[in-house]
Amino acid sequence: MSRFSTLSALVVLAATSVAAGPCDIYASGGTPCVAAHSTTRALYSAYDGALYQILRDSDQVTVDIYPIETGGVANGPASQDFCVDTTCVITTIYDQSGKGNHLTQAPPGGAATGTDPNGYDNQAAAFGAPVTLNGLLAFGVFIAPGTGYRNDATNGIATGDAAEGMYAVFDGTHYNGGCCMDYGNAEVSAHDTGNGHMEAVYFGLGTGFATGAGSGPWILADLENGLYVGDNTAVNENDPAVTSRFITGFVKGEPGNQWAVRGGDPTTGNVATYYSGVRPSPDYNPMSKEGAIILGIGGDNSDASQGTFYEGVMTTGYPADDIENQVQQNIQAAGYAVTSLVSGPAVSVGSAVSFQATTACCTTRYIAHSGDEVNTQVVDSSSDSALKLSASWNVVTGLGNSGCVSFESRDTPGSYIRHSGFELYVDANDGSALFGTDATWCPQSGINGEGNSIRSWSYPAHYFRHYNAIGYAASNGGPSDFDTTTLFVNDTTWIVGAAWA
């Protein structure tokens, strides 16, 4: 592993850090961090260690990513430089507390597992969740279904009914109803061992007992065998549906049958108490926490969720509301903001395009479709009008995320390229959230240095690929034949030109 230390003078001069980090604030309140995880910034003012590790798929070499300066923002440009001409995944999210509670690829558990051949969950693509912090580029952890991180052998995490607090910052627009977009305390066995054996922040549309107001999504707490935001009340009108781009969720509990759920938009610095009082029943008082740490999955490794995590901590002791309010103000000062999800040659909304393969064998072939199957076909000026039209696509605003795009078939208006089972199809838009996410693509600079690569928004480790002339949303070295690393870089790079018809 190596540390990137060379940056342009501009980036160095732009770097900023706050006087105290969230964990400094918690320590000042007598509830120090026992775990602190972030891929976007240091969470202590004096922290200058590694934030996370990425693996380069082309040669399986890893590198640790550090803050630009002590207590500062992650060196996002260094991670991009390391991954030029290939793809990368996040292998480790380091614990900044000094207790060694690092998060790594989650192993199999009692529930579904990811598509890794060994039954482990998938690792997050390194660049699926770009943001800026006070203008500096960093990357969150984009959790697609099947992705998860875990540590079952922790140090200092609360067990039994011991007091603890935690928070997590999520993307308020990236969610689903799958179990479970959690960060927090879980079972050490990766199996459901009963009510009260978890205490984690949850974000999404889950309806595993309680919900907040409206139609969601909500900040809730996963206590195992139930998502709650109160006692046994099924709907808590004090817990609002999240409408902000970023959301912070706080969960805390202590002996004596007391716990609380709080949250708010970190860009405003505000925190509201959604609930503070007794725990639900049965079997949630006293608690039976086990002390593992999870991210993006449930305690039994349920891995159907999607969401984006930027930072979070766990404490010992029950933090005061005022301390949490100060932490939220610190997150506000960090300056989270959205940035572009696309790069490379422009693929502009309103244009009509074609996709020419760049692999040496196949430069006369273009993405087209036969019925609902996406494939590549040889197209030239002498091709008939039907073939030309089937190889032509309208670029429209992304159906699942307006920061990216969708590709409408020009010969089948209302139908779009979408992935299903990671094969590409042209299907009619049914208006569902799932279709929208499956049909949303984020063009980036071509992986092989030419043109564009077309990345899936909902599964950002997957790209348009031709394999045996069939179209796939392929990952670099994944479990399927079409994920082979052989020719991956070229097979996933396209020259985006004018439509044939």
N, C-alpha and C positions, 0 to 999 in steps of 0.2 A: 504494500500500500504506500501511497505517497501523498504529500500534502501540497496543494496548489498554493503558491505564495505570490505569484506575479500577477499583478492587475494593471490595467491602464491607470494613468494618473487621474483621469476623470472619475473613474469608479471609486478610487481611494478617497479623493477629495469629497465625493458625494456621500460617503459612508457616515452614518450617524448612529448613535446608540443612546439609550435613555440612562438616567443616573442610577436607577434601580430596576432590576428585573422582577417578574412576578414572584420568583422564589425568594428574592430578598424581602419582598413585601410580606409574604407568608411567614418568613422567619421572624420578622419584626413583630408579628402578632402572636408568636409562640407556637405556631403550627407549621414547622418547616416542611419543605418538599422532601418526599422520599422517592419520588420518581418525577422526571421532567423530560418531556419529549417534544421535539419540534424539528421540522426540516426547513423552517423559514428563518429562525433567529435563535440567539442565545437567550435563555430564560433567567440567567443570573448576570448581574452587571460585570462580574469578574470572570465569566466563563469564556475560555478561548480554546476549548477542546473540540473534538469532532462532533458534528450534529447528526450526520447520517452517512451511510456508505452506499455507493452504487456499484453495480457490476456491469461491465461492458460485454454485451452478448457476443461480439465478434471474436474475442480471445479469452473471455472469462477472467479478465483482470479486474480487480476492485480498486476503488479509491475512496478515501474519506473526504467529506466536504465539511469545511470549517467556516466559522464566521469570517467576514471580511476583516473585522477588527474585534478586539475583546469586547464581549457584551453586545455585539452587533448582529447584522443581518447575514444570513447564509450567502456563501459565494456561489450564487446561481450561475454566473458566466463560466466559472471553472468547471462545473458539472457539464455544461454544454460543450465546452472545449474537449473534455475527456471523451465525449460520445460522438464526435464528428464521424460521419460515414458509417454509423452503426446505430444500434438501439441500446438502451440501458434500463435496468430495473433497480429499485431500492431494496437492498438486502437487509440493512440494519438501521434502526432508529435508536441512536445512543441515548442513554439516560444521563442527563446533565447533573443529577444530584450527587454523583460520586458513589452511589450504592450499587452500581452495576446492573440496574434493572433495564437492560437493553431489550428492545423488541425485535424479533426476527420472524421469519416465515413460520406461520402457524402449522403445527402438525395435525394429523387426523384426529378427530374427536367423535363424540357420540352422534353427531348429526352429519349433514352432508359435508363433503370435502371438495376442494378445488380440483382443477383438471391436471395438476402436476402428476406425472406418472407414479410417484411414490405416495400419493394420497395427501401431500401437503397442499395448503392453500397457495394460490398464486401470489407473486410479489408485484407491487405496484410499479407501473411505468414511471420512469424518472421525471417525465416532463408533461404529465397529464393535467397538472393543476397549477399553471403559472399565476403568480400574483406579484404585486410590488409592495414593498414596505418602505415608506418614505421615498418612493421613486426607484428603489433598488429591486432588481428582479430576483425572485426566489420561487421555490416550487413546493406545493403542499403534497399530501399523500392522497392520490385519487383511488378510491376503493371501488372497483367494479365488482359485480357479483363473482364470488369465487376467490376473492382476495382477502387476506387477513394476516395479522401479526400477533405474536403472543410471547409471554414469558411465564412459565409455570414454576420457576425456581427463583423466587424473588427474595429481596432483603429489605426488611423494615416496613413492608406493606401491611396494613391492618388486617387482623384475622379475628374471628369470633365476633363479638359485639364491640370491639375497640373503635374509638372515634377516628374518623378520617374525613377529609374533604377532597374535592377534585373539580377541575374545570376542563372543558375542551372547546376549541374554536373550530367551527365547521363552516362549509359553504352552505348558506341558507337556501340555495336554489338546486342543490344536487341531493336527491333523496329518492327513496321508494318505500314500499310497505314491507319489504323483506326483512327477515331477522338476520342480523341485528347490527345496525350501525352504532356500536358501543365503543366507549373508551372507559376503562376502569377496572374494578376488582372482580375476579371471577374464580371458578373452580380450578384447582391445580391438576385435575385429571382430564380436563377437556370433556367432561361428561356432566349431565344434569344431575346434581346430587341433592336437589330439593329447594324449596322456598327459602329465601334469605341467604343463600350461599353466594350471591352476587350483590354488588353495588356499583353501578356504572352509569355514566351519562349516555343517553340515547338520543338520536335525532332521526326523525323520519315520520312515516305515516302509520307506524305500527299500532295495532289496536289490541294489544295483549292484556287487557283489562281496562285500563284508564286511558282517556284522551284529554286533550285540551279543548279550547273553544274552536268552533268552526270546523273546517274540513282539513286542517293541518297544512303543512307538517308541524310537529311540536318537539320541544325539548321535554323528554320524559326520563325516568330512571328505570333501568333494568335491574330488578331485584331477584331474578330467576323465577321462571314460571309466571311472570307478570311484568308488564310495563306500567309504572305508576307515577302519579303526580299528586299524592295525597294519602288518605287513609283507604277506605273502600269505596270512595265516591267514584262513579264511573266517568263522569265528565266534570272537569275542573275549568270553569269559565275564566279563572284567573290566569290560566296558561294560554297565551294567545297563539293563534296560527302564525307561523314565521313568514314574514314577507320581505325581510332584509337580505341583502347579498351575503352578509356574514352574520353568524350568530354564536354567542358564547353561552354554554350551559354549565351551571354549577349544581353539584349534588354533594350533600354532606350528611353525616349521621353520627350519633353518639349514644352511649348507654343511657338508660332511663326513658327509652321509647320516644326519642326525639330525632327527627330528620327534616331536611328541607331541600327544595328544588327551586333554583333561581335562574334567571337568564336575561339576555338583552343583546341589542345590536352593539358590537364593540366599536363601530365607527362613530357612535354617539357617546360612548362612555357610560350609558345608563344600564342599571340592573334593576329588575323587579323581582319580588318574591312571589313565586307561583304557589308555593305551599310551605308551611312550617308547622309541624305538629306531630301527632302520633303516627306510627307506622300502620300499614294495612295488616290485615289478618286473613287466614291463620299463618302462624309460623314465621312471621317477619320480626317478631320481638320475643326474645333477643335475637339478633342477627347471628348468622353462622358463616361469616365471610371466610374465604380460604386464602386470599392473598396473591393469586395469579393476576397478571395484567393482560388485557386484550385490547385490540384495536381493529374495528371493522367487522367483527364477528360476535356471536353470542358465546356464552360460557361453555356450551357444548359444541362449539365450532360451527354453529349455524352460520352459513356464509352467503345468504341470498341478498344481502343488503348492498346498496350503493350509497356513496357519500364521499365528501372530501374533508380531511383532517389537516389542520395547520399547526396546532400546538395544544398541549395539555399537560397538566401536572396532577399528582396525587400527594396529599399531605398526611402527616400524623397529627391527631388532634382535630378539634371541631372549629374551623375558622369563623371568626366573627364576620357579620355582614359587612361591616365597614372595611375590613381587610379585603374581602371579595370586591367591594366597590372600588378600592384602590387598584386592585389587579385589573379590573375592567378598564379603568382610566389609563393604566399602563399599556394595555392592548390597544386602546385608542391612540395613544402616543406613538405606537409602533407604525401606524399609518398604513394599515392594510387597504389595498385598492385593487381593482380589476385591471388586467392587462390583456393584450391580444392573445387569442387562442390559435392564431394562424401565423404562418411565416412563409418566406419564399416568394416566388413569382405569384402575382395576384391572380386569384381565381374569383372573379368579381360577380356578386349577385346581379342578375339581369343579363348576364352573358350566356351564350350558347357555346358549348365546348365539346371537344373530343379528347380521348386519352390514348396516346400512342405508347406502346411498350418500348422500353429501353434495353432490355436484354438482347444480346447480340443475335440470338437466334430469331428474334421475333419483332424486329422493328417495323415490319409491314403490318403488324396486327394492332387492333384497337379494341378497347372495351365496347362490347355490343351486347345484345341479348337475343335469345331465341325463346319465344314465349316468356316465361318468368325467370328463366335461367340466364344469369350474367356469364358471358364468356368473352374470349377474344377471337376476332375474325379478321382476315386479311381484307383491307379496304383500300381502294385507290380511286383515282378519278374516273376509271371505267366501270366501277361497281354500279349495280342498279340502284335506283332511288330508294327502294325499301331497305336495303342493307345500309346505305348511307344514313338513312333516318334512324335505324336501330342503333347506330354507333354515335348518335348525337344526343346531347343532354343539356337541359336548361339548368342554370345555377340559380337556386332560390335561397332565401334565408333559412337557416337551419330549423327544421321542424321541432327539434328537441332542445336547441340552444341557439339563440340568435347570434352568438359570437362565431358560429361556424356556418356551414352551408349544407344543403341537401341537393341531390341531383335528380331532376325530373326527366323521365323519358320523353323525348320529343315525338315519338310515334305512339305513345300511350299516355296522353295527358292525365295528370292526377295519380300516376304511378311513379315510384321512386326507387332508387337503389337502396336496399336495406340488407342487413345481415341477419341470418337466422341459422343457428347452429354453426356460425362462422362461415357459411357459404353465402354468396351474394345472389340476391334475387331482385327482380323488378316487380313490386307489388303495389296494389292500390292502397292509398292512405286510408286507414280505418279510423283515424282520429284519436287513437289511443296514445297514452304517454309512452308505452313500450315501443310502438311503431315509430314515434317521433325520435326517441333516442337511438333506435336501431338504424334510422335513416339519416343521421346527422354525422357529418364528416368535417374534419379540420385539416385543410391542406397545409403542408409545411414544406420547407426546402427539401428537395429530393435527397434521399439517404445516400445515393451514390454520387451526389454532387451535380446532377442534372435536374432540371424541371422541378416536379413536385412529388412528394409522397402524400397519400391521402389517408390520414389517420382517423380511426373511429373515435367519436367523442365518448361514447359510453364504455368502450374497451380500449383505452389509449395505447395499449401495447400491440394493437392489431391494425393492419394496413391493407388497403386494396392490394391484392396480389393475383397474378395469373400463374396457374400451376396446371400443367397438362391442358392448357387453353381454357380452363374453367376459372371463374372469379371467386376469390375468397377474401375474408377478413382474417389475415394470417398474422401470427406472432413469430418472432425470431427464435426458433428452437423450441416451439411448443410441442404438445403431445401428438398432433395429427400429422399425417404425411405432408400436407400442404404447408406445414410450419417448418419444414426442413431449412437448415441454415444455408444449404447449397443454393447459390444464386439469389438468396433472399434480398440482398441489397439492391440488385438490379431488377428483380421481379416486382419489387414494391415501389419502383421509381417510374414516373410517367412524364411524358411531354404533353402538357395541356395546351391544346391548340384550338383553332376555330372549329365549330361544328361542321360536319360534312353536309348536313342538310337542315 
